[in-house]
Amino acid sequence: MKDDSIEVHGCHKYDATGAISNPIYLSSTYRHPGFRQSTGYDYGRVSNPTRDRLEETVSLLERGERTWALSSGMAAINLVMILFNTGDHVLLSEDLYGGTVRLAKDVYGHYGISFEYVDTTDPALVRSKLRPNTKAIFIETPSNPMMFISDIAALAELAHGNSAMLIVDNTFLSPHFQKPLELGADIVLHSGTKYLGGHNDVIAGFLTLKKRDTEIAKRLEVLVKSEGPNLGSMDAWLLLRSIKTLGIRVERQAENALKIAHWLKEQPQVTQVYYPGLPDHPGYALQQRQASGNGGMVSFKVSSAELAQAVLGRLQLIAFAESLGGVESLLTYPIAQTHAEMPKELTERTGLDDKLLRLSVGIEDAEDLMDDLQQALGKDIL
Ligand SMILES: *Cc1c(COP(=O)(O)O)cnc(C)c1O
């Protein structure tokens, strides 16, 4: 089956009623027919039929063998971090979601795991940073918010040559546009809050493994069962419903984003536009090779911090808010919001500054979005 069909039907199993929509199972526990007999379900933390359908659907989309639907994107990132031990070394993309940086620094750093930030767009540089104790390379591509593109296949090869894993946070493109496991990654994860949820109404996360019968898979089974970071069944149902329209949403978002990126380039107040669908983006060729779409995230710089801040207050249709991926367009000011806790040394390296705005393009009419940006940018070049 092709993705558009998987998204709509997933692995829906018709029950006796013939219900087209997946039932929401709200039972926390399950009656056993007798001693040593089970329906396959025992207790809700371990498994739930609604959540199972969702996990199977995401596995199909990511071409993986096992998915866990979790209470947030951070819960998914936390599960990969727990896999490391004291003394391990982990390489991270230097442009990254701020919450991942905080988790590494303020939580796992205290357990003697060393995290090193590297420009993962440069595989030769990554190779030079690998150590015998490097256990993983963790990347985002496109990265948040600078939209750097890293070569998933090349990094997977480097990681595997060092007996390490490649972990990809695929939030920015969703499985509809990019399938890291097919390119060699070992683990793919998502903030399901973003494109998979798609309506700015639910917090969720996913972790998908390429292989089911591995030590990592067994370890994760124990961790999830023991720690209980699972997604509730109501939210699992919302995600299943959202994924039915994933394709048409993200394609429309990417179409709008491309129009807006071209338009932004023409505005006198805009000094830089970062969108991997623009042919002059340094990662353009790689992006076209490894993904089937460019996504709905556009970052841009304006002429001054004063102007960036003024724009936020003048928006009418677009909301000034954190988050991304929903049908409603949002504008974020990374330096003060998502990346406020980012070490200065990293933001200086990547160019994330107080002139940068990050637009999550929704499915509204592109002209209306550009009109709103135009009036918000104002007439003066501050
Ligand atoms: C939002 C986000 C996360 C964190 O996900 P939550 O659902 O907010 O916990 C992780 N990675 C990226 C790229 C994100 O955008």
The ligand as a Tripos MOL2 file, in Angstrom:
@<TRIPOS>MOLECULE
LIG
   15    15     1     0     0
SMALL
NO_CHARGES

@<TRIPOS>ATOM
      1 C1          8.3200   19.8800   19.6420 C.3       1 LIG1
      2 C2          9.5060   19.1080   19.3310 C.ar      1 LIG1
      3 C3          9.9910   18.1340   20.2060 C.ar      1 LIG1
      4 C4          9.3590   17.8780   21.5640 C.3       1 LIG1
      5 O1          8.0790   17.3230   21.4520 O.3       1 LIG1
      6 P1          6.9040   17.5370   22.5140 P.3       1 LIG1
      7 O2          5.7590   16.8290   21.9030 O.co2     1 LIG1
      8 O3          6.7020   19.0080   22.6740 O.co2     1 LIG1
      9 O4          7.3620   16.9210   23.8000 O.co2     1 LIG1
     10 C5         11.0880   17.4050   19.8180 C.ar      1 LIG1
     11 N1         11.6940   17.6160   18.6360 N.ar      1 LIG1
     12 C6         11.2650   18.5480   17.7720 C.ar      1 LIG1
     13 C7         11.9760   18.7250   16.4680 C.3       1 LIG1
     14 C8         10.1630   19.3250   18.0880 C.ar      1 LIG1
     15 O5          9.7470   20.2580   17.2310 O.3       1 LIG1
@<TRIPOS>BOND
     1     1     2 1
     2     2     3 ar
     3     2    14 ar
     4     3     4 1
     5     3    10 ar
     6     4     5 1
     7     5     6 1
     8     6     7 2
     9     6     8 1
    10     6     9 1
    11    10    11 ar
    12    11    12 ar
    13    12    13 1
    14    12    14 ar
    15    14    15 1
@<TRIPOS>SUBSTRUCTURE
     1 LIG1         1 GROUP 0 **** ****
